[in-house]
Amino acid sequence: MPTSAARSSVASPDEHILTVQEALEPLFLALEEEAEVKMIAAAVKAGWSVEDAVTAIDELRRAELLTGHRPH
């Protein structure tokens, strides 16, 4: 089942979009937001607080930026 963000369309070059990055940015941001909401919901369902979940997500992002890949 596709996610709501995945059903979003990507603008074509005919729509006065200059780069593919510009065309993909709204979808990228929507998917990122949807993923964060799902991760927080899963953590809360498992008994963690929203604050703990957000902190963990921030730490995962920071580790990804520092190492250039996802931590194991």
C-alpha positions in Angstrom: 0.0 0.0 0.0 1.6 3.3 -1.1 2.1 6.0 1.5 0.3 9.3 1.1 3.6 11.1 0.3 4.5 8.4 -2.3 1.3 9.2 -4.2 2.4 12.8 -4.7 3.4 13.7 -8.2 6.8 15.1 -9.2 6.8 18.2 -11.3 8.0 17.8 -14.9 10.6 20.0 -16.6 7.6 21.5 -18.6 6.4 23.1 -15.3 9.2 25.6 -15.3 11.3 23.5 -12.8 15.0 24.1 -13.3 16.4 20.9 -11.7 15.3 17.4 -10.8 16.3 18.3 -7.2 13.8 21.2 -7.2 11.2 18.8 -8.6 11.8 16.1 -6.0 12.2 18.4 -2.9 8.4 18.5 -2.0 8.2 14.7 -2.2 11.5 14.3 -0.3 10.2 16.6 2.5 6.8 14.9 2.7 8.4 11.4 2.9 10.8 12.6 5.6 7.9 14.0 7.6 5.8 10.9 7.1 8.7 8.6 8.2 9.3 10.7 11.3 5.6 10.6 12.3 5.6 6.8 11.9 8.8 6.4 13.9 7.5 8.5 16.8 4.2 6.6 16.7 6.0 3.3 16.8 8.1 4.4 19.8 5.1 5.8 21.7 3.2 2.5 21.0 6.2 0.6 22.4 6.1 2.7 25.6 8.7 5.4 24.9 7.9 9.1 25.3 7.6 11.4 22.4 10.5 13.4 23.7 12.7 10.2 23.8 11.7 9.3 20.3 12.4 12.8 18.9 15.8 12.8 20.7 16.6 9.3 19.3 15.7 10.4 15.7 17.8 13.5 16.0 20.8 11.4 17.2 20.3 9.0 14.3 20.3 11.9 11.9 23.4 13.4 13.5 25.2 10.0 13.3 24.2 9.6 9.7 25.6 13.1 8.9 28.9 12.5 10.7 29.6 9.0 9.3 28.0 9.5 5.9 25.8 6.3 6.3 23.3 4.8 8.7 24.5 3.4 12.0 24.1 -0.3 12.5 
